[in-house]
Amino acid sequence: MKIYKQINERDLVNYLEISYDTNPLHSLEQPIIPGNLLLYLLEKMYQKTYQEQLTYLKVTFFSPAVLQEILCFDFNQKTFQINDTNQKMILKGVWNK
């Protein structure tokens, strides 16, 4: 399944406040999206699609995702990945294996 999503400034600010994340990379002119926010969104997509909780997740990060970029969340019941609009891989991994 592929889901395209753009993370906006409000999403980022909400996440940073809730998580107490003060990393300056998330406050740059072109902020980098926290990896844990991307994983949170993936988990919610998984739960909504498959109606079950995750029990295992292993991820490898390749490059940063920046705010306002449209991201492609591509996943099935065993694997997932996120790419940017230029098809650059942000992360990939496996879950519930």
Sequence and secondary structure as in RCSB ss.txt:
>XXXX:A:sequence
MKIYKQINERDLVNYLEISYDTNPLHSLEQPIIPGNLLLYLLEKMYQKTYQEQLTYLKVTFFSPAVLQEILCFDF
NQKTFQINDTNQKMILKGVWNK
>XXXX:A:secstr
 EEEEE  HHHHHHHHHHHT   GGGGSSS B  HHHHHHHHHHHHHHHHSS    EEEEE S  BTT EEEEEE
 SSEEEEE TT  EEEEEEE  
